[in-house]
Amino acid sequence: MTDVAVQQKKKGLSANMWMYALGVMGINLAIGLINSYQAEFFDKMLGANLMVFAGILLASKFISIIADFVIGNLIDRANFKAGKMRPWILISAFPLAVITMVTFVFIDFPSKAGMYVYITFMTILWNVSMTLADIPSQGMLALLSHDGDEKNSAAGLANTLKSIALACPGVIVTVVGMLTGSETIGKLEYIITAAIMCGLGLIFQLLMYFKTKEMVVTRTNSAMSFKDMFKELKSNKMIVIMFLTYILGFGRNIGLGIAVQATYIFMREGVDLTFLGMGKLYGAGISWAIGITSAVSSMIGIVFNAAINKKLGEKKYFIIAALYGFAVSVVCVLMYCLGGAPLRSFWAILIYQFFLGFSYAPNSFLPMVMTSDIVDYQEWKTGRRTEGTQFAILSMANKLSNALSVAIGIFLIGAIGFNASTASSILETAPDTISTYITDGMQNKAWIVYFLLPGLCMIVSAIPMLFYKIDEPTKKLMREELALRRQRESGEEKTIAPNLEETPTPQVTEE
């Protein structure tokens, strides 16, 4: 390949990385909005009970998991000229944007039963639409390049923009509240925020379809039945490890699902930001601040994810990050619960969040990179390449993890006695009496849910990683042999390395 061709290839791949990452960002604008404000909207605007909604959410997630297998199977069976994953990005773009938007439309239900039926229906419908977008967006990573380092770079960039997307809802809803002049976040603020987030998300997802190229062209069509899918999950031990790290680590992101409720509780007296011209903010109006420092440290970690991973490898990086997160969470819980007012203040919480944020950086990056490697690994071992199925399993694990995270988090916050409607009413009429409702004891219990549970889940989720076996030498060898196989299949057999054909194929076994 000439120097010019190499430069063109690098330029093309660089554009692929950006368009892919922007598409991931677009999808996560919708996910971030739902995860952050769906429970708050249903509780505060529609009058739903948090504990009841937690049960609906969990049941809806389990029901919608069927969609993971159906969509993964459809992707593996489909034979679009535009590629294997790209067409599904287009198919999913409008449903995700529209259903996310409709979720925040206020409806005055005459009965609680009708309201809960509607909430259940919308929750299931949204999760199916999210799956339709999530599986192909993750599966695209395996098709962006033949080069592992380039895929790592794409995953790192995607996760940087993903973190920004997940942090956007709190900022946007606060800005919207300032523009409308409302002291509290109400029906108008929610629908305007949803319109902004969904509009941007739709644009970015469409850019992913129109501007991203699939550099890896697969000629095999390995669709699976449900029985085969479960067999894949049973026999593919590496994907099982990915599955378990998600499920056992469900609490890592619990703060995202209860950020608004946690803001009411931890900052019950409000936060005075008059020096910024914002006045004193309460509850949903300041929810963006509670995670702002963890977003900063997480972003720092995300920027260096690829470099750290290249140095340590996926296995060591995951385990070290888990140990660090567990240690920080334990120390910070003790300081908050046993310390005085300075250690329970808004500024102390920002410091705690900053140090814990570093442990979040590899959470999304490593599973995507590792699943992409597992796709190659399984093709190397079996000759079958099933991106759709394996990323469907990853999506299913992610969905289960998020379901447990949000549902258990919301349930526990409801169980300790918190209700957004009650808190909002007190803050609007008699804010000086809020401590009689949100007591120090409620704050301690909420802090344990918000800060200790993530640390415990991090350390538990590291246990399956002890058995992960796709190291750097294995990846190098399998990629060389897969490249040779593809050249043979295309009828353009060339020698990649002088002695490659003389190198015996290793007998790969898994314990």
NUGURO-160045 format. One line per 3 residues: number of its first residue (from 1); their letters; for each residue x, y, z of C-alpha. Coordinates in nm, 4 decimals. Each point is the difference from the previous one (the first is absolute). Example, Ala and Ser with C-alpha at 12.3 -4.5 7.8 and 13.67 -1.06 7.14 Angstrom:
<pts>
1	as	1.2300 -0.4500 0.7800; 0.1370 0.3440 -0.0660;
</pts>
This chain:
<pts>
1	mtd	0.0000 0.0000 0.0000; 0.1388 0.3419 -0.0956; 0.0600 0.2812 0.2504;
4	vav	-0.2897 0.1939 -0.1539; -0.2319 -0.2981 0.0377; 0.1055 -0.0429 0.3613;
7	qqk	-0.0715 0.3667 0.0680; -0.3395 -0.0262 -0.1659; -0.0813 -0.3076 0.2003;
10	kkg	0.0954 0.1728 0.3250; -0.2014 0.3059 -0.0965; -0.3008 -0.2155 -0.0810;
13	lsa	0.0265 -0.1915 0.3222; 0.0326 0.3228 0.1955; -0.3255 0.1230 -0.1563;
16	nmw	-0.1562 -0.3368 0.0825; 0.1020 0.0387 0.3613; -0.1588 0.3432 0.0316;
19	mya	-0.3235 -0.0887 -0.1759; -0.0281 -0.3223 0.1974; 0.0668 0.1815 0.3285;
22	lgv	-0.2527 0.2729 -0.0796; -0.2600 -0.2672 -0.0761; 0.0649 -0.1663 0.3364;
25	mgi	-0.0309 0.3414 0.1621; -0.3349 0.0561 -0.1703; -0.1431 -0.3278 0.1271;
28	nla	0.1235 0.0726 0.3522; -0.1642 0.3424 0.0055; -0.3308 -0.1880 0.0022;
31	igl	0.1261 -0.2603 0.2476; 0.1355 0.2678 0.2354; -0.3257 0.1928 -0.0053;
34	ins	-0.2085 -0.3081 0.0791; 0.2358 -0.1326 0.2690; 0.0224 0.3382 0.1735;
37	yqa	-0.3531 0.1377 -0.0216; -0.2533 -0.2708 -0.0865; -0.0570 -0.1001 0.3624;
40	eff	-0.0056 0.3643 0.1112; -0.2541 0.0914 -0.2696; -0.2305 -0.2912 0.0775;
43	dkm	0.0267 0.0657 0.3761; -0.0266 0.3785 0.0026; -0.2207 0.0679 -0.3032;
46	lga	-0.2226 -0.3098 -0.0219; -0.0036 -0.0931 0.3690; 0.1453 -0.3501 -0.0320;
49	nlm	0.1418 -0.1710 0.3062; 0.3771 -0.0483 -0.0290; -0.0061 -0.3545 0.1378;
52	vfa	-0.2808 -0.1028 -0.2354; 0.1810 0.1547 -0.2946; 0.3169 -0.1862 0.0980;
55	gil	-0.1912 -0.3269 -0.0290; -0.1484 0.1014 -0.3363; 0.3421 0.1014 -0.1285;
58	las	0.1620 -0.3269 0.1029; -0.2810 -0.2105 -0.1497; 0.0048 0.2063 -0.3201;
61	kfi	0.3739 -0.0477 -0.0383; -0.0312 -0.3759 0.0326; -0.2840 -0.0118 -0.2521;
64	sii	0.1854 0.2182 -0.2493; 0.3083 -0.2245 0.0203; -0.1769 -0.2247 -0.2508;
67	adf	0.0573 0.2836 -0.2468; 0.3758 -0.0361 0.0463; -0.0076 -0.3534 -0.1404;
70	vig	-0.2550 0.0779 -0.2708; 0.1896 0.3051 -0.1257; 0.3390 -0.1709 0.0240;
73	nli	-0.1395 -0.2890 -0.2035; -0.1512 0.2366 -0.2579; 0.3336 0.1785 -0.0403;
76	dra	0.1856 -0.3266 -0.0566; -0.2630 -0.1179 -0.2528; -0.0290 0.3281 -0.1922;
79	nfk	0.1924 0.0604 -0.3204; -0.0186 0.3739 -0.0733; 0.2167 0.1492 -0.2723;
82	agk	0.0791 0.2955 0.2282; 0.1778 -0.2281 0.2486; -0.0712 -0.2219 0.2951;
85	mrp	-0.0515 0.2618 0.2748; -0.0474 0.3348 -0.1763; -0.3577 -0.0574 -0.1258;
88	wil	-0.1137 -0.0760 0.3549; 0.1393 0.3325 0.1178; -0.2399 0.1727 -0.2425;
91	isa	-0.2922 -0.2295 0.0835; 0.0326 0.0716 0.3735; 0.0659 0.3763 -0.0127;
94	fpl	-0.3552 0.1377 -0.0254; -0.1727 -0.2484 0.2354; 0.2522 0.0713 0.2773;
97	avi	-0.0335 0.3783 -0.0348; -0.3816 0.0010 -0.0220; -0.0644 -0.2448 0.2854;
100	tmv	0.2472 0.1787 0.2280; -0.1777 0.3283 -0.0728; -0.3472 -0.1415 0.0616;
103	tfv	0.1117 -0.1385 0.3380; 0.0149 0.3577 0.1335; -0.3424 0.1074 -0.1259;
106	fid	-0.2249 0.0749 0.2974; -0.3314 -0.1873 0.0112; -0.2588 0.0564 0.2730;
109	fps	-0.1217 -0.3529 0.0729; -0.3416 -0.0403 0.1652; 0.1144 -0.3145 0.1822;
112	kag	0.3206 -0.1424 0.1463; -0.0582 -0.3315 -0.1758; -0.0080 0.1658 -0.3413;
115	myv	0.3110 0.1980 0.0848; 0.1971 -0.3114 0.0970; -0.1138 -0.1853 -0.3133;
118	yit	0.1233 0.2940 -0.2082; 0.3320 0.0160 0.1888; 0.0533 -0.3737 -0.0513;
121	fmt	-0.0794 0.0213 -0.3715; 0.2285 0.3002 -0.0574; 0.2844 -0.1535 0.1995;
124	ilw	-0.0078 -0.3233 -0.2007; -0.0348 0.1874 -0.3308; 0.2937 0.2285 0.0792;
127	nvs	0.2257 -0.2897 0.0979; -0.0739 -0.1828 -0.3250; 0.0794 0.3136 -0.2019;
130	mtl	0.3192 0.0482 0.1990; 0.1042 -0.3590 -0.0725; -0.0648 0.0526 -0.3704;
133	adi	0.2551 0.2836 0.0081; 0.2416 -0.1373 0.2594; 0.0856 -0.3385 -0.1558;
136	psq	0.1054 0.1264 -0.3439; 0.1833 0.3001 0.1481; 0.2103 -0.2323 0.2140;
139	gml	0.0374 -0.2553 -0.2777; 0.1364 0.2717 -0.2322; 0.3158 0.0121 0.2114;
142	all	0.1072 -0.3449 -0.1199; -0.0430 0.1147 -0.3616; 0.1805 0.3349 0.0133;
145	shd	0.3458 -0.1437 -0.0624; 0.2076 -0.3159 -0.0185; 0.2505 0.1648 0.2338;
148	gde	-0.0489 -0.0490 0.3740; 0.1658 0.3276 0.0996; -0.2269 0.1947 -0.2345;
151	kns	-0.3072 -0.1657 0.1503; 0.1287 0.0842 0.3478; 0.0368 0.3635 -0.1060;
154	aag	-0.3534 0.0001 -0.1399; -0.1348 -0.1508 0.3225; 0.1902 0.2568 0.2074;
157	lan	-0.1362 0.2906 -0.2038; -0.3519 -0.1443 0.0093; 0.0103 -0.0355 0.3771;
160	tlk	0.1282 0.3546 0.0434; -0.2990 0.1349 -0.1921; -0.2293 -0.2510 0.1706;
163	sia	0.0973 0.1396 0.3411; -0.0734 0.3506 -0.1227; -0.3402 -0.1163 -0.1264;
166	lac	-0.0921 -0.1624 0.3313; 0.0918 0.3187 0.1868; -0.1948 0.2292 -0.2363;
169	pgv	-0.3580 -0.0442 0.1317; 0.0675 0.1646 0.3369; 0.1702 0.2970 -0.1639;
172	ivt	-0.2639 0.0435 -0.2717; -0.2963 -0.0191 0.2393; 0.1621 0.2618 0.2261;
175	vvg	0.0647 0.2356 -0.2918; -0.3562 -0.0495 -0.1236; -0.1285 0.0804 0.3490;
178	mlt	0.2013 0.3230 0.0019; -0.1319 0.0980 -0.3450; -0.3636 -0.0615 0.0971;
181	gse	0.0520 0.1862 0.3273; -0.1449 -0.2850 0.2044; 0.1310 -0.0667 0.3512;
184	tig	-0.0963 -0.3664 -0.0314; 0.0252 -0.2497 -0.2851; -0.3488 -0.0646 -0.1345;
187	kle	-0.1878 -0.1371 -0.3010; 0.1224 0.2701 -0.2387; 0.3649 -0.0373 0.1008;
190	yii	-0.0111 -0.3774 -0.0409; -0.1512 0.0054 -0.3484; 0.2367 0.2732 -0.1248;
193	taa	0.2985 -0.1928 0.1376; -0.1238 -0.3196 -0.1674; -0.0431 0.1828 -0.3320;
196	imc	0.3557 0.1346 0.0112; 0.1571 -0.3314 0.1027; -0.1982 -0.2092 -0.2482;
199	glg	0.0628 0.2410 -0.2858; 0.3759 -0.0014 0.0552; 0.0012 -0.3758 0.0498;
202	lif	-0.1851 -0.0578 -0.3261; 0.2449 0.2191 -0.1935; 0.3056 -0.1782 0.1409;
205	qll	-0.1473 -0.3451 -0.0605; -0.0810 0.0877 -0.3610; 0.3569 0.1252 -0.0458;
208	myf	0.1165 -0.3417 0.1176; -0.2030 -0.1633 -0.2767; 0.0882 0.2339 -0.2846;
211	ktk	0.3679 0.0628 0.0792; 0.1331 -0.3216 0.1572; 0.1461 -0.2851 -0.2058;
214	emv	0.0282 -0.3677 0.0871; 0.3637 -0.0817 -0.0705; -0.0380 -0.3679 0.0940;
217	vtr	-0.2191 -0.1760 -0.2551; -0.1442 -0.3282 0.1246; -0.1024 -0.2633 -0.2521;
220	tns	-0.1427 -0.2459 0.2475; -0.3640 0.0064 0.1075; -0.0200 -0.1818 0.3309;
223	ams	-0.3511 0.0653 0.1257; -0.1095 -0.1907 0.3075; -0.3202 -0.1339 0.1433;
226	fkd	-0.0860 0.0726 0.3629; 0.1381 -0.3402 0.0900; 0.3255 0.0785 -0.1780;
229	mfk	0.0221 0.3374 0.1702; -0.0246 -0.1528 0.3449; 0.2481 -0.2622 -0.1110;
232	elk	0.2369 0.2817 -0.1011; -0.0338 0.1551 0.3432; 0.0575 -0.3397 0.1580;
235	snk	0.3010 -0.1035 -0.2089; 0.1779 0.3317 -0.0544; 0.1750 0.0425 0.3332;
238	miv	0.1548 0.3329 -0.0866; -0.3389 0.1601 -0.0727; -0.1297 -0.1560 0.3223;
241	imf	0.2732 0.1873 0.1860; -0.1170 0.3253 -0.1601; -0.3573 -0.0858 0.0950;
244	lty	0.0924 -0.0650 0.3629; 0.2071 0.3176 0.0397; -0.3057 0.2003 -0.1025;
247	ilg	-0.2461 -0.1828 0.2230; 0.2220 -0.0133 0.3091; 0.1040 0.3600 -0.0534;
250	fgr	-0.3561 0.1330 -0.0360; 0.0455 0.2552 0.2791; 0.2942 0.1787 -0.1617;
253	nig	-0.2314 0.2463 -0.1728; -0.2704 0.0183 0.2633; 0.0696 0.3678 0.0524;
256	lgi	-0.1210 0.0849 -0.3510; -0.3427 -0.1493 0.0638; -0.0584 0.1768 0.3318;
259	avq	0.1963 0.3227 -0.0578; -0.3065 0.2243 0.0200; -0.1345 -0.1654 0.3160;
262	aty	0.3493 0.0007 0.1539; 0.0282 0.3735 -0.0675; -0.3197 0.0676 0.1941;
265	ifm	0.1320 -0.2050 0.2918; 0.3683 0.0950 0.0237; -0.0573 0.3686 -0.0806;
268	reg	-0.3225 0.0410 0.1903; 0.0723 0.3650 0.0891; 0.0803 0.0750 -0.3635;
271	vdl	0.3175 0.1342 -0.1563; 0.0602 0.3733 -0.0112; 0.1425 0.0906 -0.3399;
274	tfl	-0.0766 0.3706 0.0080; 0.3652 0.0695 -0.0768; -0.0714 -0.1590 -0.3393;
277	gmg	-0.3233 0.1914 -0.0406; -0.2077 -0.3161 0.0445; -0.1429 0.0617 0.3474;
280	kly	-0.0754 -0.2841 0.2402; -0.0825 -0.3270 -0.1720; -0.1775 -0.3109 0.1333;
283	gag	-0.0670 -0.3530 -0.1198; -0.0216 -0.0536 -0.3754; 0.1276 0.3525 -0.0614;
286	isw	0.3418 -0.0863 0.1412; 0.0181 -0.3725 -0.0856; 0.2701 0.0700 -0.2588;
289	aig	0.2385 0.1101 0.2765; -0.0018 -0.3174 0.2073; 0.1891 -0.1953 -0.2629;
292	its	0.1957 0.2765 -0.1684; 0.3325 -0.0770 0.1676; -0.0284 -0.3739 -0.0587;
295	avs	-0.0698 0.0819 -0.3648; 0.3242 0.1996 -0.0103; 0.2141 -0.2760 0.1512;
298	smi	-0.1772 -0.2645 -0.2044; 0.0695 0.2044 -0.3119; 0.3678 0.0183 0.0915;
301	giv	0.0038 -0.3771 0.0375; -0.1862 -0.0475 -0.3278; 0.2549 0.2117 -0.1870;
304	fna	0.2751 -0.2311 0.1236; -0.2025 -0.3234 -0.0244; 0.1618 -0.1216 -0.3204;
307	ain	0.3546 0.0759 0.1226; -0.0567 -0.1643 0.3392; -0.1613 -0.3015 -0.1614;
310	kkl	0.2893 -0.0375 -0.2420; 0.2415 0.0051 0.2933; -0.1887 -0.2271 0.2409;
313	gek	-0.2355 -0.2025 -0.2172; -0.3749 -0.0334 0.0531; 0.0187 -0.2471 0.2864;
316	kyf	0.2415 0.1908 0.2244; -0.1591 0.3348 -0.0773; -0.3473 -0.1215 0.0953;
319	iia	0.1145 -0.1569 0.3276; 0.2147 0.2957 0.1086; -0.2829 0.2460 -0.0707;
322	aly	-0.2409 -0.2169 0.2028; 0.2336 -0.0165 0.3000; 0.0524 0.3744 -0.0115;
325	gfa	-0.3735 0.0736 -0.0242; -0.0798 -0.2278 0.2943; 0.2651 0.1591 0.2227;
328	vsv	-0.1119 0.3553 -0.0814; -0.3685 -0.0764 0.0566; 0.0615 -0.1536 0.3446;
331	vcv	0.2166 0.2910 0.1177; -0.2460 0.2620 -0.1268; -0.3021 -0.1692 0.1608;
334	lmy	0.1743 -0.0079 0.3364; 0.1001 0.3657 -0.0300; -0.3515 0.1117 -0.0936;
337	clg	-0.1953 -0.2045 0.2526; 0.2371 0.0434 0.2960; 0.1280 0.3506 -0.0699;
340	gap	-0.1472 0.3373 0.0865; -0.1620 0.2655 -0.2155; 0.3121 0.0828 -0.2075;
343	lrs	0.0297 -0.3645 -0.1101; -0.3684 -0.0086 -0.0987; -0.0037 0.3273 -0.1911;
346	fwa	-0.0609 0.0539 -0.3700; 0.3697 0.0734 -0.0520; 0.1074 -0.3166 0.1823;
349	ili	-0.2329 -0.2040 -0.2216; 0.1641 0.1512 -0.3078; 0.3415 -0.1115 0.1294;
352	yqf	-0.1239 -0.3544 0.0747; -0.1501 -0.0204 -0.3486; 0.3198 0.1187 -0.1643;
355	flg	0.2099 -0.2800 0.1434; -0.2601 -0.2699 -0.0680; -0.0431 0.1211 -0.3584;
358	fsy	0.3342 -0.1457 -0.1101; -0.1334 -0.3516 0.0591; -0.2902 0.0581 -0.2426;
361	apn	0.2219 0.0624 -0.3022; 0.0514 -0.3645 -0.1104; -0.3591 -0.1115 0.0652;
364	sfl	-0.1287 0.0563 -0.3529; 0.3283 -0.0003 -0.1875; 0.1305 -0.3449 0.0977;
367	pmv	-0.3151 -0.2096 -0.0631; -0.0384 0.1437 -0.3520; 0.3659 -0.0614 -0.0852;
370	mts	-0.0027 -0.3470 0.1534; -0.3215 -0.1041 -0.1745; 0.1470 0.1166 -0.3292;
373	div	0.3014 -0.2237 0.0728; -0.2313 -0.2870 0.0959; -0.1723 0.0270 -0.3397;
376	dyq	0.3392 -0.0510 -0.1668; 0.0922 -0.2694 0.2507; -0.3119 -0.2050 -0.0733;
379	ewk	0.0472 0.0367 -0.3751; 0.3606 -0.1169 0.0428; -0.1113 -0.3054 0.1971;
382	tgr	-0.3203 -0.0969 -0.1809; 0.0030 0.1748 -0.3390; -0.3306 0.1693 0.0856;
385	rte	-0.0248 0.3775 0.0442; -0.3125 0.1178 0.1835; 0.0355 0.3660 0.0962;
388	gtq	-0.3754 0.0396 0.0268; -0.0429 -0.2861 0.2440; 0.2990 0.0782 0.2180;
391	fai	-0.0722 0.3709 0.0239; -0.3632 -0.0923 0.0665; 0.1249 -0.1975 0.2998;
394	lsm	0.2083 0.3010 0.1046; -0.3029 0.2261 -0.0433; -0.2122 -0.2425 0.2004;
397	ank	0.2578 0.0006 0.2805; 0.0163 0.3783 -0.0091; -0.3788 0.0223 0.0071;
400	lsn	-0.0275 -0.2414 0.2927; 0.2722 0.1879 0.1850; -0.1716 0.3349 -0.0581;
403	als	-0.3344 -0.1504 0.0985; 0.1370 -0.1235 0.3293; 0.1896 0.3246 0.0543;
406	vai	-0.2885 0.2384 -0.0625; -0.2766 -0.2192 0.1431; 0.1848 -0.0947 0.3193;
409	gif	0.1281 0.3548 0.0431; -0.3461 0.1532 -0.0387; -0.1550 -0.2706 0.2167;
412	lig	0.2496 0.0600 0.2829; -0.0460 0.3774 -0.0184; -0.3756 -0.0546 0.0240;
415	aig	0.0503 -0.2498 0.2827; 0.1845 0.2529 0.2169; -0.3081 0.2241 -0.0222;
418	fna	0.0840 0.2534 -0.2700; -0.2675 0.1427 -0.2313; 0.0769 0.2725 -0.2554;
421	sta	-0.3473 0.1532 0.0179; 0.0190 0.0369 0.3776; 0.3513 0.1445 -0.0106;
424	ssi	-0.0939 0.2457 -0.2761; -0.3092 0.1129 0.1901; 0.2019 0.0707 0.3163;
427	let	0.2713 0.1846 -0.1927; -0.2593 0.2189 -0.1719; -0.1967 0.0872 0.3153;
430	apd	0.2339 -0.0322 0.3008; 0.3600 -0.0781 -0.1060; 0.1348 0.0675 0.3499;
433	tis	-0.1853 -0.3088 0.1295; 0.1390 -0.2448 -0.2561; 0.2336 -0.1631 0.2569;
436	tyi	-0.3037 -0.1306 0.1885; -0.0856 -0.2096 -0.3065; 0.3444 -0.0706 -0.1434;
439	tdg	0.1799 -0.0900 0.3215; 0.3684 -0.0771 0.0591; -0.0959 -0.3671 0.0230;
442	mqn	-0.1652 0.0112 -0.3441; 0.3129 0.1675 -0.1375; 0.2248 -0.2738 0.1435;
445	kaw	-0.2148 -0.2782 -0.1465; -0.0131 0.1715 -0.3373; 0.3782 0.0506 0.0043;
448	ivy	0.0570 -0.3694 0.0598; -0.2208 -0.0806 -0.3000; 0.1585 0.2711 -0.2129;
451	fll	0.3665 -0.0546 0.0890; 0.0648 -0.3333 0.1738; -0.2070 -0.2255 -0.2264;
454	pgl	0.2009 0.0998 -0.3111; 0.3271 -0.0880 0.1726; -0.1273 -0.3373 0.1151;
457	cmi	-0.1218 -0.0836 -0.3507; 0.3323 0.1042 -0.1523; 0.2008 -0.2426 0.2110;
460	vsa	-0.2456 -0.2871 -0.0553; -0.0069 0.0553 -0.3760; 0.3787 -0.0373 -0.0152;
463	ipm	-0.0183 -0.3674 0.1048; -0.1040 -0.1366 -0.3452; 0.2794 0.2009 -0.1618;
466	lfy	0.2536 -0.2253 0.1704; -0.0955 -0.2642 -0.2601; 0.0248 0.2181 -0.3128;
469	kid	0.2548 -0.1525 -0.2405; 0.0220 0.2176 -0.3138; 0.3362 0.1638 0.0633;
472	ept	0.2171 0.2007 -0.2414; 0.1976 -0.2945 -0.1481; -0.3267 -0.1849 -0.0672;
475	kkl	-0.1523 0.3046 -0.1682; 0.3064 0.0509 -0.2192; 0.0032 -0.3614 -0.1177;
478	mre	-0.3741 -0.0255 -0.0639; -0.0054 0.3235 -0.2022; 0.2861 -0.1158 -0.2191;
481	ela	-0.1706 -0.3313 -0.0703; -0.3398 0.1601 -0.0578; 0.1566 0.2413 -0.2493;
484	lrr	0.1507 -0.2953 -0.1859; -0.3326 -0.1850 -0.0053; -0.1814 0.3035 -0.1411;
487	qre	0.2567 0.0366 -0.2751; -0.0477 -0.3647 -0.0936; -0.3786 0.0400 -0.0016;
490	sge	0.0218 0.3056 -0.2243; 0.2278 -0.1808 -0.2432; 0.2837 0.2441 0.0659;
493	ekt	0.2263 -0.2174 0.2057; 0.3188 0.1806 0.0938; 0.2695 -0.0641 0.2499;
496	iap	-0.0463 0.2265 0.2990; 0.3090 -0.1247 0.1763; 0.2732 -0.2072 -0.1637;
499	nle	-0.0432 -0.2963 0.2280; -0.3655 0.0410 0.0941; -0.1241 -0.3093 -0.1828;
502	etp	0.2698 -0.2016 0.1667; -0.1182 0.1044 0.3440; -0.2207 -0.2758 0.1425;
505	tpq	-0.3432 0.1074 0.1105; -0.0159 -0.0269 0.3795; -0.2608 -0.2178 0.1641;
508	vte	-0.2049 0.2552 0.1904; -0.1707 -0.1314 0.3080; -0.1956 0.1660 0.2753;
511	e	-0.0033 -0.1179 0.3520;
</pts>
